[in-house]
Amino acid sequence: MESQKTLDTGYRPRVPQKLIHNAVKDNRFVVVVAHRRMGKTVSAINQLIHSALTCTKKDPRYAYVAPTYNQSKRIAWDYLVNYTRPLGAKVNIAELRVDFMGRRISLYGADNPDSLRGIYLDGAVIDEVGNINPSVFSDIIRPALTDRLGFCVAMGTPKGNNHFRGLRDRAAEGQGWKLLEFKSSDTKLLNEQELTAARLEMGEDKFMQEFECSFNAPVEGSFYSKLINEKEIRLIDYMENHGQGLDYYVQWLRDNDYAHFTHILPHDVEVRELGTGKSRKETLEDAGLSIVTAPRLNVMDGIQAVRRIIPRCWFDPKTKQGLDALRNYRRHYDEKRAVFHDRPLHDWSSHAADSFRYLATGLDESPAEEWNRPININTKWIV
């Protein structure tokens, strides 16, 4: 008869953390909206450890995903090492993974999504999911869970009305999904005097976002989120890709019946290629597309152009990924000086925001800008 061994990792969950573990037990997909300092990362790591220990499949694999690799290491690595030490885990700091009893838990950064491709997962936790490109879940993590019927916990603190809000609303519908929301006023985990001081220092909107799980506050430092609320310029579709040639995008436009429209491209589309001697604009025109080149403006002037047109924009649900990117496109924050710079932060939202900026500068018809444009006059009649 085999003897059973009791393992104690030292983890003692709080009530909200127990609710998370119970939710994972009964649901494959769990969305956790939590106030700051609730202990969600500790619960996430221990959920992965518990699931790995109790998994009956061969070679279980689990993943913790943070917005960046450095964040994953800084936030979760020590927890993972400390809580698996009693299990005799073998630590691989170069790959941010631990192995124990034939199981493996790895830490990843969503800033390098290719590191997650081609693997299978029995379970995953996506931390601060609102700061991560939504395609990381839909295109990479979700398929990795399919053959093993793995679970996924998407967690974070609200940061504007972005795709995290969409996941929250999806989980609220049930049907295999579970929503958990933990406001500081409900959990009573934080000191009341500290919360009162935080409300005064942070302001009401920021406090409600960080401690009362409100999605209504705009993303801090956001260029556009306050303005995305009106109509008239209609954005009907969105597609983003990389590593493809021009023929791929031409075919996509044809397949979706968009090829006959006028297409606005950035100024460098007129640069001639060394190999062919033709510009990309000429290549696209040869393919039957009508091309307009956006004027060459600096980034901040382009952002002003976006601000002018956003109140007139209407966004179809198919543009959700691009719209989420606009909401998250924000100023670069200097932590040392505690100030926002005018220059944008370069992250997953930059490509979509740049494309929208080209659209805005190509469409911009403000009276002030008309005085800065050259006036085209037919001078053939002058003798």
C-alpha positions in Angstrom: 0.0 0.0 0.0 1.4 3.4 -1.0 1.9 5.9 1.7 0.6 9.4 1.1 2.7 12.5 1.8 1.2 15.8 2.9 2.8 18.8 1.2 2.5 22.3 2.7 3.6 25.2 0.6 2.9 27.7 3.3 0.1 29.4 1.4 -2.9 30.5 3.5 -5.6 32.0 1.2 -7.7 34.9 2.2 -11.5 34.7 1.6 -11.4 36.4 -1.8 -8.5 34.1 -2.9 -10.6 31.1 -1.8 -13.4 32.3 -4.0 -11.0 32.4 -7.0 -9.9 28.9 -6.3 -13.4 27.6 -6.0 -14.4 29.4 -9.3 -11.5 27.7 -11.2 -12.7 24.3 -9.8 -16.1 24.7 -11.4 -15.4 26.9 -14.5 -12.9 26.7 -17.3 -12.8 30.5 -17.8 -12.7 32.9 -14.9 -12.4 36.7 -15.0 -11.2 38.4 -11.8 -11.6 42.2 -11.4 -9.7 43.1 -8.3 -8.7 46.2 -6.3 -5.0 46.9 -5.7 -3.2 44.9 -3.0 -5.9 42.2 -2.9 -3.4 39.4 -3.5 -4.4 38.3 -6.9 -0.9 37.4 -8.1 -0.3 35.3 -5.0 -3.6 33.5 -5.6 -2.7 33.1 -9.3 0.6 31.4 -8.6 -0.8 29.1 -6.0 -3.7 28.2 -8.3 -1.2 27.1 -10.9 0.7 25.1 -8.3 -2.4 23.4 -7.0 -3.7 22.6 -10.5 -0.3 21.1 -11.4 -0.2 18.9 -8.4 -3.7 17.6 -8.9 -3.5 17.2 -12.7 -3.8 13.5 -13.8 -2.6 14.1 -17.4 0.9 13.4 -18.6 3.5 16.2 -18.4 1.2 19.0 -17.2 2.1 22.5 -18.4 1.0 25.8 -16.9 1.6 29.4 -17.7 1.6 32.8 -16.0 1.5 35.7 -18.4 2.1 39.3 -17.5 2.2 42.3 -19.9 6.0 42.2 -20.2 8.6 39.6 -19.5 10.3 41.9 -17.0 7.0 42.4 -15.1 6.5 38.7 -15.0 9.9 38.2 -13.4 9.5 41.1 -11.0 6.0 40.4 -9.9 5.6 36.7 -9.9 9.0 34.9 -10.0 9.8 35.1 -6.3 6.3 33.8 -5.4 6.7 30.9 -7.7 10.1 29.9 -6.4 9.1 30.3 -2.7 5.9 28.4 -2.9 7.4 25.5 -4.9 10.5 25.2 -2.7 8.8 22.7 -0.4 8.0 20.6 -3.4 11.6 20.2 -4.3 11.2 22.1 -7.5 14.0 22.5 -10.0 14.4 26.2 -10.7 15.5 27.5 -14.2 15.9 31.2 -13.8 17.1 31.6 -17.4 13.8 30.4 -18.7 11.7 31.6 -15.7 10.2 28.1 -15.1 10.1 25.5 -12.3 9.8 21.8 -12.7 8.5 19.4 -10.0 7.2 15.9 -10.0 6.9 15.9 -13.8 5.0 19.2 -13.8 6.1 22.6 -15.2 5.0 26.1 -14.6 6.5 28.9 -16.7 6.3 32.7 -16.6 5.9 34.6 -19.9 5.6 38.2 -21.1 2.9 39.2 -23.6 5.5 41.5 -25.2 7.0 38.4 -26.8 3.8 36.5 -27.8 5.9 34.1 -30.1 7.3 32.5 -26.9 3.8 31.2 -26.3 3.2 29.7 -29.7 3.4 26.0 -30.4 2.9 24.9 -26.7 0.0 23.2 -25.0 -1.4 24.3 -21.7 -3.4 22.7 -19.0 -4.0 26.1 -17.4 -3.0 29.7 -17.7 -3.3 32.9 -15.8 -3.2 36.3 -17.6 -2.4 39.0 -15.1 -3.3 42.7 -15.8 -5.1 41.5 -18.9 -6.2 45.1 -19.7 -2.6 46.0 -20.6 -2.2 43.1 -22.9 -3.0 42.9 -26.6 -6.4 41.0 -26.7 -5.1 38.8 -29.6 -2.7 37.1 -27.1 -5.7 35.4 -25.5 -7.8 34.8 -28.6 -5.0 33.8 -31.0 -2.5 32.1 -28.8 -3.5 31.1 -25.3 -7.1 30.0 -26.1 -5.9 27.6 -28.8 -3.1 26.3 -26.5 -5.8 25.2 -24.0 -8.0 23.4 -26.5 -6.7 19.8 -26.7 -6.2 19.5 -23.0 -9.3 21.4 -22.0 -7.3 23.7 -19.9 -8.5 26.6 -17.8 -7.7 30.3 -18.0 -8.0 33.0 -15.4 -7.9 36.6 -16.8 -7.3 39.1 -14.0 -6.5 42.7 -13.4 -7.5 46.1 -12.1 -9.6 48.2 -14.5 -7.8 50.7 -16.8 -10.4 52.3 -18.8 -13.3 50.9 -20.8 -11.1 48.5 -22.9 -11.1 44.8 -23.8 -10.8 43.8 -20.1 -14.3 45.3 -19.8 -15.4 43.1 -22.7 -14.0 40.0 -21.0 -15.8 41.1 -17.8 -19.1 41.4 -19.6 -18.6 38.1 -21.3 -17.9 36.4 -18.0 -21.1 38.0 -16.5 -23.1 36.0 -19.1 -22.0 32.7 -17.6 -22.1 29.7 -20.0 -18.7 28.3 -18.9 -17.4 31.6 -17.7 -17.3 33.0 -14.2 -17.0 36.6 -13.0 -15.5 37.6 -9.7 -15.3 41.3 -8.7 -13.5 42.4 -5.5 -13.9 46.1 -4.5 -12.0 47.3 -1.5 -15.2 48.4 0.1 -16.4 44.8 0.0 -13.2 42.9 0.9 -12.3 45.1 3.9 -8.7 44.0 3.4 -7.2 47.5 3.4 -7.1 50.1 6.2 -9.9 52.6 6.0 -7.7 55.5 6.9 -5.3 54.5 4.2 -8.2 54.4 1.7 -9.5 57.8 2.7 -6.0 59.3 2.2 -5.7 57.6 -1.1 -9.0 59.0 -2.3 -7.9 62.5 -1.4 -4.5 62.2 -3.0 -5.5 60.3 -6.2 -8.7 62.0 -7.0 -12.1 60.4 -7.3 -11.8 58.9 -10.8 -8.5 57.3 -10.2 -9.5 56.0 -6.7 -12.7 54.4 -8.1 -10.6 52.7 -10.8 -7.9 51.4 -8.6 -9.9 50.4 -5.5 -13.5 50.2 -6.5 -13.0 48.4 -9.8 -14.6 51.1 -12.0 -14.1 50.8 -15.8 -15.5 54.3 -16.3 -12.3 56.3 -15.6 -10.3 57.0 -18.7 -6.9 55.4 -19.1 -4.4 57.7 -17.3 -2.4 59.7 -19.8 -4.6 58.5 -22.6 -4.6 60.8 -25.7 -8.0 59.7 -27.0 -10.2 57.8 -24.5 -12.3 60.8 -23.4 -13.1 61.7 -27.0 -14.2 58.3 -28.2 -17.9 58.9 -27.9 -19.5 60.4 -31.1 -20.2 59.5 -34.7 -20.2 60.3 -38.4 -16.8 59.1 -39.7 -17.6 55.4 -39.8 -14.9 52.8 -39.0 -16.3 49.5 -40.2 -13.5 47.0 -40.0 -10.1 46.3 -38.6 -7.2 44.1 -39.6 -3.7 43.9 -38.3 -0.8 41.7 -39.4 2.9 41.6 -39.9 5.4 39.7 -42.0 3.2 39.7 -45.1 3.7 41.2 -48.5 1.6 43.8 -50.2 -0.3 41.1 -52.2 -1.6 39.7 -49.0 -3.3 43.0 -48.0 -4.6 43.6 -51.6 -6.2 40.2 -51.5 -7.7 40.8 -48.1 -9.2 44.1 -49.4 -10.7 42.3 -52.4 -12.0 39.4 -50.3 -13.9 41.9 -48.1 -15.1 44.1 -51.0 -13.0 47.1 -49.9 -10.6 47.3 -52.8 -12.7 49.9 -54.7 -12.4 52.5 -51.9 -9.7 55.2 -51.7 -6.8 54.0 -49.4 -4.8 56.4 -47.3 -1.2 55.4 -46.7 1.7 57.0 -44.9 4.1 59.3 -46.7 6.9 56.6 -47.0 4.7 54.7 -49.4 6.2 56.9 -52.2 9.8 55.7 -51.5 11.1 53.6 -54.3 12.3 50.1 -53.6 15.9 49.3 -54.5 15.0 46.0 -56.2 12.2 47.1 -58.5 12.7 50.8 -58.8 9.0 51.2 -58.1 7.3 52.6 -55.0 4.8 50.7 -53.0 2.2 53.3 -54.0 2.9 52.5 -57.7 2.7 48.7 -57.0 -0.6 49.1 -55.3 -2.0 51.4 -58.0 -0.9 48.7 -60.6 -3.0 46.3 -58.5 -6.0 48.5 -59.1 -6.1 50.4 -55.8 -6.7 54.2 -55.5 -4.0 55.5 -53.2 -3.9 58.9 -51.3 -0.7 59.7 -49.4 -1.2 61.2 -46.0 0.8 64.5 -45.4 4.0 64.2 -43.4 3.4 65.6 -40.0 5.2 65.0 -36.7 3.6 62.6 -34.2 2.0 65.3 -31.9 0.5 67.1 -34.9 -1.0 63.8 -36.0 -2.4 63.2 -32.5 -4.1 66.6 -32.7 -5.6 65.6 -36.0 -6.9 62.4 -34.4 -8.4 64.5 -31.6 -10.3 66.6 -34.1 -11.9 63.7 -35.9 -12.7 61.3 -33.0 -15.9 63.1 -31.9 -17.2 62.4 -35.4 -16.3 58.7 -35.5 -18.5 55.7 -35.2 -16.9 52.3 -34.6 -18.4 49.0 -35.8 -18.0 46.1 -33.4 -15.6 44.5 -35.9 -13.1 47.3 -35.0 -13.0 46.4 -31.3 -9.3 45.4 -31.4 -8.3 48.7 -33.0 -10.6 50.7 -30.7 -9.0 49.0 -27.6 -5.6 50.0 -28.9 -6.7 53.7 -29.2 -8.0 53.6 -25.7 -4.7 52.3 -24.4 -2.4 54.5 -26.6 -0.9 56.9 -24.0 2.0 59.1 -23.0 5.3 57.7 -21.9 5.5 58.0 -18.1 8.9 58.9 -16.5 8.9 57.1 -13.2 12.0 58.8 -12.0 10.6 62.3 -12.5 6.9 61.2 -11.9 5.8 63.1 -15.1 4.2 62.2 -18.4 6.1 63.0 -21.6 4.4 64.2 -24.7 5.9 61.3 -26.7 3.8 58.2 -26.8 4.6 54.9 -25.1 5.6 52.3 -27.7 3.7 49.1 -27.0 1.1 46.7 -28.6 -1.3 49.6 -29.2 1.2 51.7 -31.3 0.6 50.2 -34.7 -3.2 50.6 -34.6 -2.8 54.2 -33.2 -0.3 55.0 -36.0 -2.7 53.8 -38.7 -5.5 55.8 -37.2 -3.2 58.9 -37.1 -2.6 58.4 -40.9 -6.3 58.2 -41.4 -6.8 61.4 -39.4 -4.2 63.4 -41.2 -5.5 62.1 -44.6 -9.0 63.1 -43.8 -8.3 66.3 -41.7 -10.3 69.2 -43.1 -10.1 71.7 -40.3 -10.0 75.4 -41.4 -6.7 76.0 -39.5 -5.0 73.2 -41.4 -6.2 74.6 -44.8 -3.9 77.6 -44.4 -0.9 75.3 -44.0 -1.5 73.3 -47.2 -0.3 74.4 -50.6 -3.0 75.7 -53.0 -2.9 73.9 -56.3 -3.7 76.3 -59.1 -3.6 75.7 -62.9 -1.1 78.2 -64.2 -1.1 77.1 -67.9 -3.2 80.2 -68.8 -0.5 82.6 -67.5 1.7 84.0 -70.3 
